[in-house]
Amino acid sequence: MVIEQAKKVLKIEAEAISALTERINESFVKAVDLVFLCKGKIV
């Protein structure tokens, strides 16, 4: 039962992550650039 539940959860999470690929655009690039340029720590 635990294995089946774990597989179900992972399938749901994988589908959610896959759906995010459609949302990666120039805003994502800008955010990555801003994080990259930050000095120090980001919380």
Phi, psi and omega in degrees: 000319180295318181296316179297318179295318179298318179295321179297314180298315180296323178295316178299314180295320179297319179295321179294317179295318179299322179295334180291338182300331179288342184263357179281120182214200181296332176298322177296316180299316179299318180296317178298317179299317179297318179295317181298323183278350181291140174262140180089207185258150175246129181249000000 
